[in-house]
């Protein structure tokens, strides 16, 4: 399922141990547009060690993936989802991209609908509650979700790290 995992070589580990450079790792997943998400969610959440955080992130990721299948790809099983999991010293990041036309900026509100018993409208609010940072691509068909890592990161030399935010070029 993973199509591009960058492993860490011994030189990178040595550089990290002396604080010379942050280590970034990622894995790409290309999968059919399906609502059978449990195996994928397990893989996407492997780096999350805290059970409470894992449950919260699983809820948000599942909502984002379901939205991508149902709304972005309109439930079309011939379309694919692309998911990239990025691990940095300070952030866990997931990018979810569908093959749809994209969600317009005015529809990206993170507020609850006026009627809480409405059939739709709570998903984006829920996603924003589950993650520390939520960003959309200009087109609106790629969603980036980020969770801050609350561990002591390796020192960063010359300010080249990712401490200012989870922005990752696509």
PyMOL commands that set and color helices and strands:
alter all, ss='L'
color gray80, all
select helices_A, chain A and resi 10-17+38-44+51-72+105-107+123-130
alter helices_A, ss='H'
color red, helices_A
select strands_A, chain A and resi 25-32+80-87+91-97+133-136+142-148
alter strands_A, ss='S'
color yellow, strands_A
deselect
rebuild
show_as cartoon
